[in-house]
């Protein structure tokens, strides 16, 4: 069991360790100083990493070996709305789920895997709000009341679980390719082999890590920024810990790279008109990490509908859901139609006989 696995006894010990040595107040992780800051007296405490831990180290995956059982984590919260499970460190306990904004309740006895590393939260709540404001202001055809609706939303921070994978995939394929023209055109069978090398492919380890969240945060992921997993980094935040086996992540990885495989096959076959693509292949030389990556999530409502905006806690990249102003869209359509009409009149006048 990991020394940081938060069993009931371990969780209480961690909570006690987050007390300020100077005044006894509760400490939280400060993104600006990358240290613990006392919420009462403001004293900073450096986070000292275990020198024997290497957050960038990858583990080899043996598909023929049984996967180890994870440690038990008793102090977790489950969302009554979406079923999300999160652990709160320090005084971060909230009545709302960071993923869907639903109510959360304490429960225990659920098994989670301990991550090997994480990238600490890199921006404050105020900085995340500023990123959202800039994003909203840059939206095309946004309703005029959208900024007010966003400012009335609820912001939450969470460390979301991901895998990173290194692997190779040798693919043997056959396709039908169109050759020739006219009466000489025919479909011929083409076969070949392509090799795909995956390096630090980022895959979400939770149903709540949607494709837009994965794609949005992976742009700011650099393995050299990983720190060994220690609960001090989570102080004041929620964490969605790993609850799935590596084999589940590999299934998601295979589905994720299917489009890339088809693209590689088309290019290797010479392009052009291609149909009936079939292939066989398997992943080999698999290595993986379990990591946590930070997110800010804003939940807001507009015209009675819920929306979500996500800010990467790594580089501040903003992405999310938004409504459109039908009046503005109609106005743009009228302008476009007017422009086409004017252009047609000018062209027509130029073609008219003198």
N, C-alpha and C positions, 0 to 999 in steps of 0.2 A: 504494500500500500504506500502511496506517495506520502511524504511527510506533510504535505499540505492538503491531503484529503480531509474534507470537513465532515467527519463523523460528529455525533452529538458532542462528545468531549472535545474533539479537535476544533469544532466551530466555536465553542465557548472560549477556548484558548486563543484563537485568532482574534475574536472580538476584544478580549482583554488586552492582547498585544497591540491593538490599534489605539489604546489610550495614550494620551500625551504623558511623557515622562516628567514634564515640568509641572503641569497643573491638573493632570488626570482627565482632561477633556477628550472628546472624541476627535480622532484625526481622519482626514480624507485625502485622497490623492489629488495633487495639484498639477494640472497639465502644464502650466507655465514653467514651473520649477522642476517637474518630474520627480517630486518628493512628496512626503506626507506633510500636510499642514494642519495644525491644531485649529479647530473651529472656534475655540474659546480664546486662546492667547496668541495665535498666529505663528507659533514656533514651527520651524521646518525640521523634519527628520529625514535624513538620507536613507534611501532604500538600498541596502547592501545585498547584492546578488551572491548566491552560492557559487564560488569559483569552480566547483566540480560539475556544475550544470552548463550544458551547451544548448542554447535554445535553437540554434541552427541545425543541430544534428538531426539527421533523418534515420528512421528505423526501416530495416528491411522487412518486407511482407512476404511470408511464406504461405501460399494458398493451401498447402497440405497440412499446416499445423493449426491446432485449435487456438482461437483467440482468447486471451486471458480475460477473466471476469473483472469488471471494473470495481473500484472501491465504492462503499456505500456513502451516500450523502444524505443526511437526515434533515438538514435545515434548508429545504427548497420551497418555492412557492409555485403553485399551479394556477394558471389563469382559468377562470370559470367560463370564459367566452371562447378562447381559441385553443386551450389546452397547453399553452406554452409553459415551460418550466424554467424558472430562474432562481439564482441564489443572490441574496443581498448581503453585502459586506458593510460593516460599520452601521451608520445611521441612514442607509439608503433605502430602508424598507418603505415601500410605497403601497398604496391601495390600488394601483393601476398597472396593467401589463405594459411594458415598453413596446411590445409588438403591435397590439391591437387596441390598447387603452381600456381593456376590460378589467374587471375586478380580479384580484388575486387572493388566494388563501394559503395558509401555511399547511404543508403536509410533509411526511417523512418516509424514509425507507426506500427511496428510489435510487437505482444505481447509475453512476456516471463515470466516464473515463476522465482521468486527470490530463489536461493538456500539457504539452512539453514547453510551450512558449506563448507569448502574446506580444502585440505591439501596444504600448501604453497609449491611453487617451492623449491626443495631441492638441486638442482645442477646448476652450472653456465653453460653458453654456452661452455666454454673451457672444463669443466668436461664432458659434454655430447659428445663433439667431441672426447675426449680421450676414452670414452666408446665405441663409434662407431669404432674407430681405432682398439681397442683390439678385438672387435667382428669380424671385417673384417679379421684381421690377423689370427683368429682362424677358418675361414671358410674352409671347405674341398673342394678341387678342384675348388677354385676360380680363375678367370682369373688374370694373372699377372698385368694387367693394371687396375684392379678394385680399388686399393687404390687411384690412381690418379683421377679416375672418381668420387670417393666418396668425395675427398677433393675439387672438383670443384662444388659440389652440393650446394643447398640452404637450410639453416637451419632456422626453425621457431619454436616458442614456443607457446603453447596454453593450456588453462585450458579447459578440455573436460567435458561434463555433464554426470553424472551417477546417478542412483538410488541405494540405498541399501534397501533390503527388509528382514523383519522377517516375517515368516508365518508358519502355520502348514497345512499339507495336508493329510487327511485321504483317503486312496485309497482302494476300494473294487474291487477285481479282480477275474477273472476266466481264467484258462489256460487248455490246454490239455497236459498231461504228458505221456511219453512213459514208460511203465513198462514191466517187464518180458523179456524173451529172446526166440528166436526161435519161435516155434509154439504157445507158451504161451504169446508172446508179444502182447500188446494191448495199445490203447490210453485211458486214463481215465480222467475224468473232475476233476480238483482241483480248489477250491476257497479259498479265505482268505482275510485278510486285513493287510495293512501296513500303518504306519504313518511316514511321513517325516517332520522333523523339520528344517526349514531354518533360519539361523542366519547370517545377514549381507551379503546376496547374492548380488553380484555386477552386475548390468545390465546397459548397455549403453543406454543413453537417446538421442542419435542422430544417424542418419543413417551413419554418418562418423566414429562413434565408432564401428569399425569392430570387429569380434570375436577375431582376433589376438591382437588387442589393448586392449580389455577387459581382455583377459586371461593374457596378459603380465603385465598389471598394477595392477590387483587384488592381485597378490602375495605380493605387497608392501603396501596393504591397511590395516590400523589398525584404527578403529574408535577413539581410544584415541588420535590420531594425528590430528583429525579434529579441525579446528579453525572456530569461527563464521565468516560468510561471510562478508567481508569488502573490498571495492574496492582498498584499499591501497595494498593488496596482489597481485592485478592484475596489478599494475602500471608498465608499460613497456612491458606488455604481451597482447596477445589476449585471449579472453574468449568466448567460445561457450556456451551461456546460455541455460537454460532449456526452451524448447518450446512445450513440450508434456505433456499430462495429465498422472496422475498416472495409470489410467486404461490401457493406452498404454504400460506402463512398465510392468504391470502384465501380459498382453498378451505375452510379450517377455519372462517373467519369466516362464510361463507355458510351452512354447516351449523349453526353455532352460533346464528344469528339466525332460523332457520326457524320455531322455536316462537314467537318474538316477532312475526314477520310474520303467522302464523295468528291470533294473539291480536288484533293490530291490525285485521286484516280482519274478524273476527267483530264487533268493537266498531263499526267503520265501517259494517258492513251492518245494524247495529241490534240485534244479539244475537238471542236466541231459538233456535229449531231451525234449524240451518244444516248443509248437506251439500255434497259435491262442490266443495270449494274448489280453484280453480285460479288461478295468477297467473304473470305474467311481470315481469321487472324486471332491472336491472343496477346495480352499484355505480359511483358516480362521485365525483369530487373526493376521490380516495383519497390519504391521507397516512399515513406510518407512522414508527415508530421501532423499532430493535432494542435491547432493554434486558436487563439481568441483574437478577434479584431474589433476595434471600437466603432460604435455608431451612435449618432444622435438621431432620434426619430420624433418628428412633430406630427401630432394628430389634430386635425381641424375639420370643421363642418362648413359646407357652403350649400345653400338652398336645400338643407335637410339631408345632404349626402356626405358620408365620411370620406376624407382624403388623408394621404400620408406623404410627408416629405422626409427624406433621409439625407443626413449629412455624414460623410465619412469622417470618423474621428482621427484619421491618419493625415489626410491632406486637405480636408474641408470641401471636397467635391460634393456638389448638391444635385440630387435627382429625386423625382417623385411624381405624384399624381396632381393634376390640376383641372379645374373646370374651364370652359371657354365661354366667352360672351357671344351669344348668338347675334346680338345687334352689331357688334364689331365684325363678326364674320360676314354678315350680310352686307355691311358697308364695304368691306374689302372686295366682296364679289361684285358689287356694283361698280367699284372703281376699275376692277379688272375688265368687266364687260364694256365699260365706257372707253377704256384704253384700246381694246380690240376694235371697237366700233370706229373710233377716231382714226386708228391706223388703217382700217379698211377704206375709210373715206379718202384718206390721203393717197393711198395706193391707187384707188379707183380714179381719183382725179388725175393722177400722173399717167394713167393708161388711156384716159379719154382722148379721142382724136382732137387735134388743135383746130 
